[in-house]
């Protein structure tokens, strides 16, 4: 981006990463040794001032972690805003009219710590649908050099999610038959993998694990237990 020192940009990004590595003990001591000094140096601030900002008002380690995460978010958001602002100024300053733009897209995320369930199947289906359609719309038909397998992968994963729901409906909450269907499907589709009672569908927006138990199949078939 013209108007910005790229070395400074990299330095700030390194500072964000280093700041995220700082941990706090129960006595609110920074760990590991040297982490605070490294982050402060990368961010161009005094380590004592950085520590004071991170611990301001914190009485427990959990509160210190919340303040650290808030600082990370604030620095990152300001950095993104600066980059977009400088890029916008550059585009507006061109002699000729241009059609360039910068878009920030947010997709539904699936908490990896959340227990696998039917809700995650619906969320993955929605995420893959949005991902594939946005990629398809963003890439001109003739721009083959901009294309990769992401949009096709997203559509295939969306189809798999829908097929899994239909399999649950047609097998009337019969878990063993749904597992057999998934096992047969995984041999033909590279995006579906079955391990024990779990089936993982891998799409353009990530891989999501689903547990094929009676509760999951019943929910997908519209029944309640």
C-alpha positions as CSV (number, residue, x, y, z in Angstrom):
1,X,0.0,0.0,0.0
2,X,1.5,3.3,-1.1
3,X,2.0,5.7,1.8
4,X,2.8,3.0,4.4
5,X,6.1,1.5,5.4
6,X,5.7,-2.2,4.8
7,X,8.3,-2.9,7.4
8,X,6.3,-1.1,9.9
9,X,3.2,-3.0,8.9
10,X,5.0,-6.3,9.4
11,X,6.4,-5.1,12.7
12,X,2.9,-4.2,14.0
13,X,1.5,-7.6,12.9
14,X,4.4,-9.3,14.7
15,X,3.5,-7.2,17.8
16,X,-0.1,-8.5,17.6
17,X,1.1,-12.1,17.4
18,X,3.6,-11.6,20.3
19,X,0.9,-9.9,22.4
20,X,-1.4,-12.9,21.9
21,X,1.3,-15.2,23.3
22,X,1.4,-13.4,26.7
23,X,-0.1,-15.4,29.5
24,X,-0.9,-14.4,33.1
25,X,-0.3,-16.4,36.3
26,X,-2.7,-16.3,39.2
27,X,-0.5,-13.6,40.7
28,X,-0.8,-11.6,37.4
29,X,2.7,-12.2,36.4
30,X,3.4,-12.2,32.6
31,X,4.5,-15.5,31.2
32,X,6.6,-16.8,29.5
33,X,9.8,-14.8,30.3
34,X,10.6,-12.2,27.7
35,X,7.1,-12.3,26.1
36,X,6.1,-8.8,27.4
37,X,9.4,-7.2,26.3
38,X,9.2,-8.7,22.8
39,X,5.6,-7.6,22.3
40,X,6.4,-4.1,23.6
41,X,9.5,-3.8,21.3
42,X,7.5,-4.8,18.2
43,X,4.7,-2.4,19.0
44,X,7.1,0.4,19.8
45,X,6.0,1.0,23.3
46,X,7.5,0.8,26.8
47,X,7.1,-2.6,28.4
48,X,6.0,-1.1,31.7
49,X,3.3,1.0,30.0
50,X,2.1,-2.0,28.1
51,X,1.9,-4.1,31.2
52,X,0.0,-1.3,33.0
53,X,-2.5,-1.1,30.2
54,X,-3.0,-4.8,30.1
55,X,-3.6,-5.1,33.9
56,X,-5.5,-1.8,34.4
57,X,-8.5,-2.8,36.6
58,X,-7.7,-6.5,36.4
59,X,-7.9,-8.4,39.7
60,X,-7.7,-12.0,38.3
61,X,-5.9,-13.8,35.5
62,X,-9.2,-14.2,33.6
63,X,-9.8,-10.4,33.7
64,X,-6.2,-9.8,32.5
65,X,-6.8,-12.2,29.6
66,X,-10.0,-10.2,28.6
67,X,-8.0,-7.0,28.6
68,X,-5.3,-8.5,26.5
69,X,-7.8,-9.8,24.0
70,X,-9.5,-6.4,23.9
71,X,-6.1,-4.7,23.2
72,X,-5.4,-7.2,20.4
73,X,-8.8,-6.5,18.8
74,X,-8.3,-2.7,19.0
75,X,-4.9,-2.8,17.5
76,X,-5.9,-5.2,14.7
77,X,-9.0,-3.2,13.8
78,X,-7.1,0.1,13.7
79,X,-4.5,-1.5,11.5
80,X,-7.1,-2.8,9.1
81,X,-8.8,0.6,9.1
82,X,-5.5,2.3,8.3
83,X,-4.7,-0.1,5.4
84,X,-8.1,0.3,3.9
85,X,-8.0,4.1,4.3
86,X,-4.6,4.4,2.5
87,X,-5.7,2.1,-0.3
88,X,-8.9,4.1,-0.7
89,X,-7.0,7.3,-0.9
90,X,-4.7,5.8,-3.5
91,X,-7.6,4.6,-5.7
92,X,-9.4,7.9,-5.4
93,X,-6.2,9.7,-6.5
94,X,-5.9,7.9,-9.8
95,X,-6.3,10.0,-12.9
96,X,-8.5,7.5,-14.5
97,X,-11.8,6.1,-13.1
98,X,-11.3,2.7,-11.6
99,X,-13.6,0.1,-10.4
100,X,-11.5,-1.4,-7.6
101,X,-13.0,-2.0,-4.2
102,X,-12.1,-3.8,-1.0
103,X,-14.7,-6.0,0.7
104,X,-14.6,-7.6,4.1
105,X,-16.8,-10.7,4.3
106,X,-17.9,-12.4,7.4
107,X,-19.1,-16.0,7.4
108,X,-20.9,-18.0,10.1
109,X,-18.4,-19.7,12.3
110,X,-18.7,-22.9,14.1
111,X,-17.2,-23.0,17.6
112,X,-14.7,-26.0,17.6
113,X,-15.4,-26.4,21.3
114,X,-19.2,-26.7,20.8
115,X,-20.6,-30.3,20.9
116,X,-21.3,-31.6,17.4
117,X,-25.0,-31.6,16.7
118,X,-27.6,-31.0,14.0
119,X,-27.3,-27.2,14.5
120,X,-23.7,-27.5,13.2
121,X,-24.9,-29.3,10.0
122,X,-27.3,-26.4,9.3
123,X,-24.6,-23.8,10.0
124,X,-22.1,-25.6,7.8
125,X,-24.7,-25.8,5.0
126,X,-25.4,-22.1,5.2
127,X,-21.7,-21.2,5.4
128,X,-20.8,-23.3,2.3
129,X,-23.8,-21.9,0.4
130,X,-22.8,-18.3,1.1
131,X,-19.1,-19.0,0.5
132,X,-19.6,-20.7,-2.9
133,X,-22.1,-18.1,-4.2
134,X,-20.0,-15.1,-3.2
135,X,-16.9,-16.6,-4.8
136,X,-18.8,-17.5,-7.9
137,X,-20.2,-13.9,-8.2
138,X,-16.9,-12.3,-7.4
139,X,-15.0,-14.0,-10.2
140,X,-15.7,-13.0,-13.8
141,X,-16.5,-15.9,-16.1
142,X,-13.5,-15.2,-18.3
143,X,-11.0,-14.7,-15.5
144,X,-9.8,-18.3,-15.3
145,X,-6.5,-17.2,-13.7
146,X,-8.5,-16.1,-10.7
147,X,-10.4,-19.4,-10.3
148,X,-9.5,-22.3,-8.1
149,X,-11.4,-25.2,-6.6
150,X,-12.8,-23.2,-3.7
151,X,-16.2,-22.4,-5.2
152,X,-16.7,-25.9,-6.5
153,X,-15.6,-27.4,-3.2
154,X,-18.1,-25.1,-1.3
155,X,-21.0,-26.2,-3.6
156,X,-20.0,-29.9,-3.2
157,X,-19.9,-29.6,0.6
158,X,-23.3,-27.8,0.6
159,X,-24.7,-30.7,-1.5
160,X,-23.3,-33.2,1.0
161,X,-24.9,-31.5,3.9
162,X,-28.3,-31.6,2.1
163,X,-27.8,-35.2,1.2
164,X,-27.0,-36.1,4.8
165,X,-30.2,-34.5,6.0
166,X,-32.2,-36.3,3.3
167,X,-30.5,-39.6,4.3
168,X,-31.6,-39.1,7.9
169,X,-35.2,-38.3,6.7
170,X,-35.5,-41.3,4.4
171,X,-34.0,-43.8,7.0
172,X,-36.5,-42.6,9.7
173,X,-34.0,-42.1,12.5
174,X,-32.3,-45.5,11.8
175,X,-28.7,-44.6,12.9
176,X,-27.1,-47.7,11.5
177,X,-28.5,-47.1,8.0
178,X,-27.4,-43.5,8.0
179,X,-23.9,-44.6,9.0
180,X,-23.9,-47.2,6.2
181,X,-25.0,-44.4,3.8
182,X,-22.2,-42.1,5.0
183,X,-19.6,-44.9,4.7
184,X,-20.6,-45.7,1.2
185,X,-20.7,-42.0,0.3
186,X,-17.3,-41.3,1.7
187,X,-15.8,-43.9,-0.6
188,X,-17.0,-41.9,-3.6
189,X,-16.6,-38.3,-2.3
190,X,-13.3,-37.0,-1.2
191,X,-15.0,-34.3,1.0
192,X,-16.6,-36.8,3.4
193,X,-14.7,-38.9,5.9
194,X,-16.2,-41.4,8.4
195,X,-14.5,-42.4,11.6
196,X,-16.5,-44.5,14.0
197,X,-19.7,-42.6,14.9
198,X,-18.4,-39.4,13.4
199,X,-18.6,-38.0,9.8
200,X,-16.6,-35.0,8.8
201,X,-17.6,-32.8,5.8
202,X,-14.8,-30.7,4.5
203,X,-15.7,-27.6,2.5
204,X,-14.2,-24.4,1.3
205,X,-14.9,-22.7,4.7
206,X,-13.5,-25.6,6.8
207,X,-14.1,-29.1,8.0
208,X,-16.9,-29.8,10.5
209,X,-17.4,-33.0,12.4
210,X,-20.9,-34.4,13.0
211,X,-21.7,-37.3,15.4
212,X,-24.2,-39.7,13.9
213,X,-26.2,-40.7,17.0
214,X,-29.9,-41.1,17.5
215,X,-30.4,-37.5,18.6
216,X,-28.7,-36.1,15.6
217,X,-30.6,-38.3,13.1
218,X,-33.9,-37.6,14.8
219,X,-33.3,-33.9,14.6
220,X,-32.4,-34.0,11.0
221,X,-35.5,-36.1,10.2
222,X,-37.7,-33.6,12.0
223,X,-38.4,-35.8,15.0
224,X,-37.9,-35.2,18.7
225,X,-36.7,-37.6,21.3
